[in-house]
């Protein structure tokens, strides 16, 4: 497996890179707000724009 460095906006790069993925797993911090939990822009973009199943895993 090789690693690549890709520059750009995280959400846009992730959506483009996941075009051939069979599953995308993204993490999210647990932040409690008065109206409930909050998804960040990367997880939000993944859920709405990636064409494969997306798993959002809370951490920390």
CHARMM-style PDB file with segment names, atoms N, HN, CA, C and O in Angstrom:
ATOM      1  N   UNK     1       0.850  -1.175   0.000  1.00  0.00      PROA
ATOM      2  CA  UNK     1       0.000   0.000   0.000  1.00  0.00      PROA
ATOM      3  C   UNK     1       0.895   1.236   0.000  1.00  0.00      PROA
ATOM      4  O   UNK     1       1.887   1.292   0.726  1.00  0.00      PROA
ATOM      5  N   UNK     2       0.545   2.209  -0.804  1.00  0.00      PROA
ATOM      6  HN  UNK     2      -0.261   2.164  -1.394  1.00  0.00      PROA
ATOM      7  CA  UNK     2       1.319   3.442  -0.896  1.00  0.00      PROA
ATOM      8  C   UNK     2       0.483   4.609  -0.373  1.00  0.00      PROA
ATOM      9  O   UNK     2      -0.745   4.598  -0.453  1.00  0.00      PROA
ATOM     10  N   UNK     3       1.157   5.589   0.150  1.00  0.00      PROA
ATOM     11  HN  UNK     3       2.155   5.598   0.216  1.00  0.00      PROA
ATOM     12  CA  UNK     3       0.485   6.796   0.635  1.00  0.00      PROA
ATOM     13  C   UNK     3       0.733   7.925  -0.352  1.00  0.00      PROA
ATOM     14  O   UNK     3       1.821   8.040  -0.916  1.00  0.00      PROA
ATOM     15  N   UNK     4      -0.271   8.748  -0.555  1.00  0.00      PROA
ATOM     16  HN  UNK     4      -1.155   8.654  -0.097  1.00  0.00      PROA
ATOM     17  CA  UNK     4      -0.158   9.910  -1.431  1.00  0.00      PROA
ATOM     18  C   UNK     4      -0.485  11.162  -0.641  1.00  0.00      PROA
ATOM     19  O   UNK     4      -1.370  11.155   0.214  1.00  0.00      PROA
ATOM     20  N   UNK     5       0.225  12.222  -0.929  1.00  0.00      PROA
ATOM     21  HN  UNK     5       0.943  12.227  -1.624  1.00  0.00      PROA
ATOM     22  CA  UNK     5      -0.073  13.525  -0.356  1.00  0.00      PROA
ATOM     23  C   UNK     5      -0.890  14.295  -1.381  1.00  0.00      PROA
ATOM     24  O   UNK     5      -0.452  14.494  -2.514  1.00  0.00      PROA
ATOM     25  N   UNK     6      -2.072  14.724  -0.980  1.00  0.00      PROA
ATOM     26  HN  UNK     6      -2.428  14.562  -0.060  1.00  0.00      PROA
ATOM     27  CA  UNK     6      -2.959  15.455  -1.878  1.00  0.00      PROA
ATOM     28  C   UNK     6      -3.274  16.786  -1.225  1.00  0.00      PROA
ATOM     29  O   UNK     6      -3.678  16.836  -0.063  1.00  0.00      PROA
ATOM     30  N   UNK     7      -3.093  17.850  -1.962  1.00  0.00      PROA
ATOM     31  HN  UNK     7      -2.765  17.809  -2.905  1.00  0.00      PROA
ATOM     32  CA  UNK     7      -3.379  19.187  -1.431  1.00  0.00      PROA
ATOM     33  C   UNK     7      -4.747  19.654  -1.924  1.00  0.00      PROA
ATOM     34  O   UNK     7      -5.156  19.358  -3.047  1.00  0.00      PROA
ATOM     35  N   UNK     8      -5.441  20.388  -1.059  1.00  0.00      PROA
ATOM     36  HN  UNK     8      -5.108  20.628  -0.147  1.00  0.00      PROA
ATOM     37  CA  UNK     8      -6.737  20.932  -1.430  1.00  0.00      PROA
ATOM     38  C   UNK     8      -7.647  20.983  -0.218  1.00  0.00      PROA
ATOM     39  O   UNK     8      -7.227  20.702   0.904  1.00  0.00      PROA
ATOM     40  N   UNK     9      -8.877  21.340  -0.455  1.00  0.00      PROA
ATOM     41  HN  UNK     9      -9.219  21.568  -1.367  1.00  0.00      PROA
ATOM     42  CA  UNK     9      -9.870  21.377   0.616  1.00  0.00      PROA
ATOM     43  C   UNK     9     -10.216  19.945   1.001  1.00  0.00      PROA
ATOM     44  O   UNK     9     -10.525  19.125   0.136  1.00  0.00      PROA
ATOM     45  N   UNK    10     -10.167  19.645   2.275  1.00  0.00      PROA
ATOM     46  HN  UNK    10      -9.917  20.311   2.977  1.00  0.00      PROA
ATOM     47  CA  UNK    10     -10.300  18.277   2.763  1.00  0.00      PROA
ATOM     48  C   UNK    10     -11.561  17.593   2.254  1.00  0.00      PROA
ATOM     49  O   UNK    10     -11.491  16.477   1.738  1.00  0.00      PROA
ATOM     50  N   UNK    11     -12.699  18.235   2.389  1.00  0.00      PROA
ATOM     51  HN  UNK    11     -12.756  19.142   2.808  1.00  0.00      PROA
ATOM     52  CA  UNK    11     -13.958  17.609   1.986  1.00  0.00      PROA
ATOM     53  C   UNK    11     -13.975  17.321   0.484  1.00  0.00      PROA
ATOM     54  O   UNK    11     -14.381  16.236   0.068  1.00  0.00      PROA
ATOM     55  N   UNK    12     -13.542  18.272  -0.322  1.00  0.00      PROA
ATOM     56  HN  UNK    12     -13.212  19.153   0.016  1.00  0.00      PROA
ATOM     57  CA  UNK    12     -13.542  18.079  -1.778  1.00  0.00      PROA
ATOM     58  C   UNK    12     -12.589  16.975  -2.202  1.00  0.00      PROA
ATOM     59  O   UNK    12     -12.927  16.154  -3.054  1.00  0.00      PROA
ATOM     60  N   UNK    13     -11.402  16.951  -1.614  1.00  0.00      PROA
ATOM     61  HN  UNK    13     -11.127  17.618  -0.922  1.00  0.00      PROA
ATOM     62  CA  UNK    13     -10.423  15.914  -1.942  1.00  0.00      PROA
ATOM     63  C   UNK    13     -10.947  14.546  -1.526  1.00  0.00      PROA
ATOM     64  O   UNK    13     -10.791  13.576  -2.268  1.00  0.00      PROA
ATOM     65  N   UNK    14     -11.562  14.453  -0.360  1.00  0.00      PROA
ATOM     66  HN  UNK    14     -11.689  15.241   0.243  1.00  0.00      PROA
ATOM     67  CA  UNK    14     -12.097  13.185   0.112  1.00  0.00      PROA
ATOM     68  C   UNK    14     -13.199  12.672  -0.809  1.00  0.00      PROA
ATOM     69  O   UNK    14     -13.220  11.487  -1.144  1.00  0.00      PROA
ATOM     70  N   UNK    15     -14.102  13.533  -1.217  1.00  0.00      PROA
ATOM     71  HN  UNK    15     -14.086  14.495  -0.945  1.00  0.00      PROA
ATOM     72  CA  UNK    15     -15.183  13.135  -2.120  1.00  0.00      PROA
ATOM     73  C   UNK    15     -14.603  12.654  -3.449  1.00  0.00      PROA
ATOM     74  O   UNK    15     -15.042  11.627  -3.967  1.00  0.00      PROA
ATOM     75  N   UNK    16     -13.639  13.362  -4.006  1.00  0.00      PROA
ATOM     76  HN  UNK    16     -13.282  14.197  -3.585  1.00  0.00      PROA
ATOM     77  CA  UNK    16     -13.014  12.948  -5.264  1.00  0.00      PROA
ATOM     78  C   UNK    16     -12.279  11.623  -5.113  1.00  0.00      PROA
ATOM     79  O   UNK    16     -12.388  10.753  -5.977  1.00  0.00      PROA
ATOM     80  N   UNK    17     -11.545  11.464  -4.041  1.00  0.00      PROA
ATOM     81  HN  UNK    17     -11.457  12.170  -3.339  1.00  0.00      PROA
ATOM     82  CA  UNK    17     -10.757  10.261  -3.818  1.00  0.00      PROA
ATOM     83  C   UNK    17     -11.643   9.042  -3.579  1.00  0.00      PROA
ATOM     84  O   UNK    17     -11.272   7.927  -3.945  1.00  0.00      PROA
ATOM     85  N   UNK    18     -12.795   9.241  -2.978  1.00  0.00      PROA
ATOM     86  HN  UNK    18     -13.097  10.147  -2.681  1.00  0.00      PROA
ATOM     87  CA  UNK    18     -13.690   8.132  -2.659  1.00  0.00      PROA
ATOM     88  C   UNK    18     -14.534   7.688  -3.848  1.00  0.00      PROA
ATOM     89  O   UNK    18     -15.395   6.820  -3.700  1.00  0.00      PROA
ATOM     90  N   UNK    19     -14.305   8.264  -5.013  1.00  0.00      PROA
ATOM     91  HN  UNK    19     -13.606   8.970  -5.133  1.00  0.00      PROA
ATOM     92  CA  UNK    19     -15.114   7.931  -6.196  1.00  0.00      PROA
ATOM     93  C   UNK    19     -15.065   6.441  -6.527  1.00  0.00      PROA
ATOM     94  O   UNK    19     -16.041   5.898  -7.043  1.00  0.00      PROA
ATOM     95  N   UNK    20     -13.959   5.778  -6.245  1.00  0.00      PROA
ATOM     96  HN  UNK    20     -13.165   6.219  -5.826  1.00  0.00      PROA
ATOM     97  CA  UNK    20     -13.831   4.354  -6.562  1.00  0.00      PROA
ATOM     98  C   UNK    20     -13.880   3.475  -5.311  1.00  0.00      PROA
ATOM     99  O   UNK    20     -13.624   2.273  -5.390  1.00  0.00      PROA
ATOM    100  N   UNK    21     -14.201   4.053  -4.179  1.00  0.00      PROA
ATOM    101  HN  UNK    21     -14.409   5.029  -4.115  1.00  0.00      PROA
ATOM    102  CA  UNK    21     -14.217   3.298  -2.924  1.00  0.00      PROA
ATOM    103  C   UNK    21     -15.476   2.443  -2.810  1.00  0.00      PROA
ATOM    104  O   UNK    21     -16.517   2.763  -3.383  1.00  0.00      PROA
ATOM    105  N   UNK    22     -15.359   1.361  -2.066  1.00  0.00      PROA
ATOM    106  HN  UNK    22     -14.513   1.101  -1.600  1.00  0.00      PROA
ATOM    107  CA  UNK    22     -16.518   0.522  -1.772  1.00  0.00      PROA
ATOM    108  C   UNK    22     -17.107   0.856  -0.407  1.00  0.00      PROA
ATOM    109  O   UNK    22     -18.268   0.546  -0.139  1.00  0.00      PROA
ATOM    110  N   UNK    23     -16.309   1.491   0.460  1.00  0.00      PROA
ATOM    111  HN  UNK    23     -15.366   1.742   0.242  1.00  0.00      PROA
ATOM    112  CA  UNK    23     -16.751   1.935   1.779  1.00  0.00      PROA
ATOM    113  C   UNK    23     -15.840   3.067   2.210  1.00  0.00      PROA
ATOM    114  O   UNK    23     -14.626   2.999   2.020  1.00  0.00      PROA
ATOM    115  N   UNK    24     -16.415   4.101   2.784  1.00  0.00      PROA
ATOM    116  HN  UNK    24     -17.401   4.157   2.938  1.00  0.00      PROA
ATOM    117  CA  UNK    24     -15.645   5.220   3.310  1.00  0.00      PROA
ATOM    118  C   UNK    24     -15.928   5.333   4.797  1.00  0.00      PROA
ATOM    119  O   UNK    24     -17.084   5.386   5.217  1.00  0.00      PROA
ATOM    120  N   UNK    25     -14.871   5.369   5.588  1.00  0.00      PROA
ATOM    121  HN  UNK    25     -13.932   5.326   5.247  1.00  0.00      PROA
ATOM    122  CA  UNK    25     -15.010   5.521   7.040  1.00  0.00      PROA
ATOM    123  C   UNK    25     -14.395   6.859   7.421  1.00  0.00      PROA
ATOM    124  O   UNK    25     -13.225   7.114   7.136  1.00  0.00      PROA
ATOM    125  N   UNK    26     -15.180   7.707   8.062  1.00  0.00      PROA
ATOM    126  HN  UNK    26     -16.130   7.499   8.294  1.00  0.00      PROA
ATOM    127  CA  UNK    26     -14.684   9.000   8.532  1.00  0.00      PROA
ATOM    128  C   UNK    26     -14.935   9.098  10.035  1.00  0.00      PROA
ATOM    129  O   UNK    26     -15.942   8.604  10.541  1.00  0.00      PROA
ATOM    130  N   UNK    27     -14.019   9.732  10.727  1.00  0.00      PROA
ATOM    131  HN  UNK    27     -13.200  10.133  10.316  1.00  0.00      PROA
ATOM    132  CA  UNK    27     -14.177   9.941  12.159  1.00  0.00      PROA
ATOM    133  C   UNK    27     -14.784  11.301  12.425  1.00  0.00      PROA
ATOM    134  O   UNK    27     -14.710  12.209  11.597  1.00  0.00      PROA
ATOM    135  N   UNK    28     -15.374  11.423  13.575  1.00  0.00      PROA
ATOM    136  HN  UNK    28     -15.434  10.685  14.248  1.00  0.00      PROA
ATOM    137  CA  UNK    28     -15.877  12.734  13.996  1.00  0.00      PROA
ATOM    138  C   UNK    28     -15.701  12.867  15.494  1.00  0.00      PROA
ATOM    139  O   UNK    28     -15.870  11.910  16.250  1.00  0.00      PROA
ATOM    140  N   UNK    29     -15.359  14.072  15.900  1.00  0.00      PROA
ATOM    141  HN  UNK    29     -15.222  14.849  15.286  1.00  0.00      PROA
ATOM    142  CA  UNK    29     -15.268  14.360  17.327  1.00  0.00      PROA
ATOM    143  C   UNK    29     -16.663  14.475  17.898  1.00  0.00      PROA
ATOM    144  O   UNK    29     -17.584  14.935  17.222  1.00  0.00      PROA
ATOM    145  N   UNK    30     -16.820  14.061  19.131  1.00  0.00      PROA
ATOM    146  HN  UNK    30     -16.072  13.687  19.680  1.00  0.00      PROA
ATOM    147  CA  UNK    30     -18.111  14.207  19.796  1.00  0.00      PROA
ATOM    148  C   UNK    30     -18.139  15.573  20.465  1.00  0.00      PROA
ATOM    149  O   UNK    30     -17.406  15.821  21.423  1.00  0.00      PROA
ATOM    150  N   UNK    31     -18.971  16.437  19.966  1.00  0.00      PROA
ATOM    151  HN  UNK    31     -19.566  16.236  19.188  1.00  0.00      PROA
ATOM    152  CA  UNK    31     -19.148  17.773  20.547  1.00  0.00      PROA
ATOM    153  C   UNK    31     -20.613  17.937  20.894  1.00  0.00      PROA
ATOM    154  O   UNK    31     -21.485  17.751  20.046  1.00  0.00      PROA
ATOM    155  N   UNK    32     -20.875  18.275  22.105  1.00  0.00      PROA
ATOM    156  HN  UNK    32     -20.166  18.426  22.794  1.00  0.00      PROA
ATOM    157  CA  UNK    32     -22.260  18.450  22.540  1.00  0.00      PROA
ATOM    158  C   UNK    32     -22.626  19.923  22.475  1.00  0.00      PROA
ATOM    159  O   UNK    32     -21.996  20.765  23.115  1.00  0.00      PROA
ATOM    160  N   UNK    33     -23.631  20.213  21.708  1.00  0.00      PROA
ATOM    161  HN  UNK    33     -24.143  19.529  21.188  1.00  0.00      PROA
ATOM    162  CA  UNK    33     -24.131  21.572  21.567  1.00  0.00      PROA
ATOM    163  C   UNK    33     -25.536  21.638  22.170  1.00  0.00      PROA
ATOM    164  O   UNK    33     -26.158  20.598  22.389  1.00  0.00      PROA
ATOM    165  N   UNK    34     -26.033  22.820  22.435  1.00  0.00      PROA
ATOM    166  HN  UNK    34     -25.527  23.665  22.258  1.00  0.00      PROA
ATOM    167  CA  UNK    34     -27.375  22.928  23.026  1.00  0.00      PROA
ATOM    168  C   UNK    34     -28.468  22.227  22.207  1.00  0.00      PROA
ATOM    169  O   UNK    34     -29.465  21.772  22.767  1.00  0.00      PROA
ATOM    170  N   UNK    35     -28.283  22.142  20.892  1.00  0.00      PROA
ATOM    171  HN  UNK    35     -27.473  22.512  20.437  1.00  0.00      PROA
ATOM    172  CA  UNK    35     -29.293  21.509  20.038  1.00  0.00      PROA
ATOM    173  C   UNK    35     -28.940  20.072  19.680  1.00  0.00      PROA
ATOM    174  O   UNK    35     -29.608  19.481  18.831  1.00  0.00      PROA
ATOM    175  N   UNK    36     -27.923  19.495  20.289  1.00  0.00      PROA
ATOM    176  HN  UNK    36     -27.380  19.975  20.978  1.00  0.00      PROA
ATOM    177  CA  UNK    36     -27.531  18.116  19.998  1.00  0.00      PROA
ATOM    178  C   UNK    36     -26.129  18.051  19.428  1.00  0.00      PROA
ATOM    179  O   UNK    36     -25.386  19.032  19.468  1.00  0.00      PROA
ATOM    180  N   UNK    37     -25.769  16.888  18.895  1.00  0.00      PROA
ATOM    181  HN  UNK    37     -26.372  16.091  18.863  1.00  0.00      PROA
ATOM    182  CA  UNK    37     -24.428  16.710  18.355  1.00  0.00      PROA
ATOM    183  C   UNK    37     -24.289  17.416  17.014  1.00  0.00      PROA
ATOM    184  O   UNK    37     -25.282  17.800  16.397  1.00  0.00      PROA
ATOM    185  N   UNK    38     -23.057  17.582  16.574  1.00  0.00      PROA
ATOM    186  HN  UNK    38     -22.250  17.270  17.076  1.00  0.00      PROA
ATOM    187  CA  UNK    38     -22.772  18.352  15.377  1.00  0.00      PROA
ATOM    188  C   UNK    38     -21.844  17.551  14.465  1.00  0.00      PROA
ATOM    189  O   UNK    38     -20.847  16.998  14.931  1.00  0.00      PROA
ATOM    190  N   UNK    39     -22.159  17.485  13.178  1.00  0.00      PROA
ATOM    191  HN  UNK    39     -22.968  17.934  12.799  1.00  0.00      PROA
ATOM    192  CA  UNK    39     -21.251  16.900  12.195  1.00  0.00      PROA
ATOM    193  C   UNK    39     -20.403  18.012  11.612  1.00  0.00      PROA
ATOM    194  O   UNK    39     -20.906  19.100  11.335  1.00  0.00      PROA
ATOM    195  N   UNK    40     -19.147  17.752  11.427  1.00  0.00      PROA
ATOM    196  HN  UNK    40     -18.738  16.868  11.652  1.00  0.00      PROA
ATOM    197  CA  UNK    40     -18.263  18.726  10.811  1.00  0.00      PROA
ATOM    198  C   UNK    40     -18.436  18.735   9.298  1.00  0.00      PROA
ATOM    199  O   UNK    40     -19.172  17.913   8.752  1.00  0.00      PROA
ATOM    200  N   UNK    41     -17.769  19.651   8.624  1.00  0.00      PROA
ATOM    201  HN  UNK    41     -17.171  20.318   9.068  1.00  0.00      PROA
ATOM    202  CA  UNK    41     -17.947  19.793   7.180  1.00  0.00      PROA
ATOM    203  C   UNK    41     -17.444  18.596   6.376  1.00  0.00      PROA
ATOM    204  O   UNK    41     -17.984  18.308   5.307  1.00  0.00      PROA
ATOM    205  N   UNK    42     -16.436  17.903   6.860  1.00  0.00      PROA
ATOM    206  HN  UNK    42     -15.997  18.136   7.728  1.00  0.00      PROA
ATOM    207  CA  UNK    42     -15.915  16.751   6.109  1.00  0.00      PROA
ATOM    208  C   UNK    42     -16.897  15.583   6.167  1.00  0.00      PROA
ATOM    209  O   UNK    42     -17.216  15.001   5.130  1.00  0.00      PROA
ATOM    210  N   UNK    43     -17.378  15.229   7.349  1.00  0.00      PROA
ATOM    211  HN  UNK    43     -17.119  15.701   8.192  1.00  0.00      PROA
ATOM    212  CA  UNK    43     -18.356  14.153   7.475  1.00  0.00      PROA
ATOM    213  C   UNK    43     -19.639  14.504   6.737  1.00  0.00      PROA
ATOM    214  O   UNK    43     -20.245  13.639   6.105  1.00  0.00      PROA
ATOM    215  N   UNK    44     -20.052  15.743   6.808  1.00  0.00      PROA
ATOM    216  HN  UNK    44     -19.559  16.446   7.321  1.00  0.00      PROA
ATOM    217  CA  UNK    44     -21.261  16.190   6.121  1.00  0.00      PROA
ATOM    218  C   UNK    44     -21.111  16.031   4.605  1.00  0.00      PROA
ATOM    219  O   UNK    44     -22.014  15.520   3.943  1.00  0.00      PROA
ATOM    220  N   UNK    45     -19.988  16.461   4.060  1.00  0.00      PROA
ATOM    221  HN  UNK    45     -19.253  16.876   4.598  1.00  0.00      PROA
ATOM    222  CA  UNK    45     -19.737  16.326   2.620  1.00  0.00      PROA
ATOM    223  C   UNK    45     -19.708  14.860   2.212  1.00  0.00      PROA
ATOM    224  O   UNK    45     -20.245  14.492   1.167  1.00  0.00      PROA
ATOM    225  N   UNK    46     -19.082  14.023   3.032  1.00  0.00      PROA
ATOM    226  HN  UNK    46     -18.646  14.321   3.881  1.00  0.00      PROA
ATOM    227  CA  UNK    46     -19.012  12.602   2.715  1.00  0.00      PROA
ATOM    228  C   UNK    46     -20.406  11.989   2.652  1.00  0.00      PROA
ATOM    229  O   UNK    46     -20.719  11.254   1.715  1.00  0.00      PROA
ATOM    230  N   UNK    47     -21.226  12.282   3.621  1.00  0.00      PROA
ATOM    231  HN  UNK    47     -20.971  12.879   4.381  1.00  0.00      PROA
ATOM    232  CA  UNK    47     -22.576  11.714   3.666  1.00  0.00      PROA
ATOM    233  C   UNK    47     -23.396  12.130   2.451  1.00  0.00      PROA
ATOM    234  O   UNK    47     -24.150  11.326   1.903  1.00  0.00      PROA
ATOM    235  N   UNK    48     -23.253  13.367   2.034  1.00  0.00      PROA
ATOM    236  HN  UNK    48     -22.641  14.021   2.478  1.00  0.00      PROA
ATOM    237  CA  UNK    48     -24.104  13.889   0.970  1.00  0.00      PROA
ATOM    238  C   UNK    48     -23.539  13.743  -0.444  1.00  0.00      PROA
ATOM    239  O   UNK    48     -24.301  13.825  -1.408  1.00  0.00      PROA
ATOM    240  N   UNK    49     -22.243  13.532  -0.598  1.00  0.00      PROA
ATOM    241  HN  UNK    49     -21.625  13.466   0.185  1.00  0.00      PROA
ATOM    242  CA  UNK    49     -21.668  13.567  -1.941  1.00  0.00      PROA
ATOM    243  C   UNK    49     -20.912  12.319  -2.380  1.00  0.00      PROA
ATOM    244  O   UNK    49     -20.589  12.189  -3.560  1.00  0.00      PROA
ATOM    245  N   UNK    50     -20.620  11.400  -1.465  1.00  0.00      PROA
ATOM    246  HN  UNK    50     -20.883  11.506  -0.505  1.00  0.00      PROA
ATOM    247  CA  UNK    50     -19.910  10.176  -1.827  1.00  0.00      PROA
ATOM    248  C   UNK    50     -20.934   9.133  -2.252  1.00  0.00      PROA
ATOM    249  O   UNK    50     -22.009   9.030  -1.661  1.00  0.00      PROA
ATOM    250  N   UNK    51     -20.597   8.364  -3.274  1.00  0.00      PROA
ATOM    251  HN  UNK    51     -19.723   8.448  -3.754  1.00  0.00      PROA
ATOM    252  CA  UNK    51     -21.553   7.410  -3.840  1.00  0.00      PROA
ATOM    253  C   UNK    51     -21.424   5.996  -3.291  1.00  0.00      PROA
ATOM    254  O   UNK    51     -22.071   5.078  -3.796  1.00  0.00      PROA
ATOM    255  N   UNK    52     -20.601   5.806  -2.267  1.00  0.00      PROA
ATOM    256  HN  UNK    52     -20.075   6.551  -1.857  1.00  0.00      PROA
ATOM    257  CA  UNK    52     -20.493   4.496  -1.628  1.00  0.00      PROA
ATOM    258  C   UNK    52     -21.032   4.629  -0.203  1.00  0.00      PROA
ATOM    259  O   UNK    52     -21.265   5.744   0.266  1.00  0.00      PROA
ATOM    260  N   UNK    53     -21.232   3.512   0.484  1.00  0.00      PROA
ATOM    261  HN  UNK    53     -21.043   2.607   0.103  1.00  0.00      PROA
ATOM    262  CA  UNK    53     -21.650   3.606   1.893  1.00  0.00      PROA
ATOM    263  C   UNK    53     -20.606   4.380   2.718  1.00  0.00      PROA
ATOM    264  O   UNK    53     -19.401   4.274   2.487  1.00  0.00      PROA
ATOM    265  N   UNK    54     -21.112   5.158   3.684  1.00  0.00      PROA
ATOM    266  HN  UNK    54     -22.091   5.243   3.871  1.00  0.00      PROA
ATOM    267  CA  UNK    54     -20.234   5.969   4.550  1.00  0.00      PROA
ATOM    268  C   UNK    54     -20.525   5.582   5.991  1.00  0.00      PROA
ATOM    269  O   UNK    54     -21.679   5.553   6.419  1.00  0.00      PROA
ATOM    270  N   UNK    55     -19.472   5.289   6.727  1.00  0.00      PROA
ATOM    271  HN  UNK    55     -18.535   5.313   6.380  1.00  0.00      PROA
ATOM    272  CA  UNK    55     -19.575   5.021   8.159  1.00  0.00      PROA
ATOM    273  C   UNK    55     -18.955   6.190   8.899  1.00  0.00      PROA
ATOM    274  O   UNK    55     -17.791   6.516   8.667  1.00  0.00      PROA
ATOM    275  N   UNK    56     -19.709   6.827   9.787  1.00  0.00      PROA
ATOM    276  HN  UNK    56     -20.654   6.562   9.975  1.00  0.00      PROA
ATOM    277  CA  UNK    56     -19.197   7.924  10.594  1.00  0.00      PROA
ATOM    278  C   UNK    56     -18.969   7.387  11.995  1.00  0.00      PROA
ATOM    279  O   UNK    56     -19.907   6.966  12.671  1.00  0.00      PROA
ATOM    280  N   UNK    57     -17.713   7.404  12.425  1.00  0.00      PROA
ATOM    281  HN  UNK    57     -16.951   7.746  11.876  1.00  0.00      PROA
ATOM    282  CA  UNK    57     -17.337   6.796  13.695  1.00  0.00      PROA
ATOM    283  C   UNK    57     -16.934   7.900  14.676  1.00  0.00      PROA
ATOM    284  O   UNK    57     -15.966   8.620  14.432  1.00  0.00      PROA
ATOM    285  N   UNK    58     -17.674   8.039  15.792  1.00  0.00      PROA
ATOM    286  HN  UNK    58     -18.460   7.455  15.991  1.00  0.00      PROA
ATOM    287  CA  UNK    58     -17.288   9.047  16.778  1.00  0.00      PROA
ATOM    288  C   UNK    58     -16.018   8.619  17.520  1.00  0.00      PROA
ATOM    289  O   UNK    58     -15.805   7.435  17.782  1.00  0.00      PROA
ATOM    290  N   UNK    59     -15.203   9.578  17.843  1.00  0.00      PROA
ATOM    291  HN  UNK    59     -15.376  10.540  17.631  1.00  0.00      PROA
ATOM    292  CA  UNK    59     -14.007   9.294  18.626  1.00  0.00      PROA
ATOM    293  C   UNK    59     -13.750  10.438  19.586  1.00  0.00      PROA
ATOM    294  O   UNK    59     -14.281  11.538  19.431  1.00  0.00      PROA
ATOM    295  N   UNK    60     -12.941  10.159  20.560  1.00  0.00      PROA
ATOM    296  HN  UNK    60     -12.511   9.265  20.685  1.00  0.00      PROA
ATOM    297  CA  UNK    60     -12.457  11.101  21.522  1.00  0.00      PROA
ATOM    298  C   UNK    60     -13.382  11.873  22.280  1.00  0.00      PROA
ATOM    299  OT1 UNK    60     -12.974  12.685  23.109  1.00  0.00      PROA
TER     300      UNK     60
END
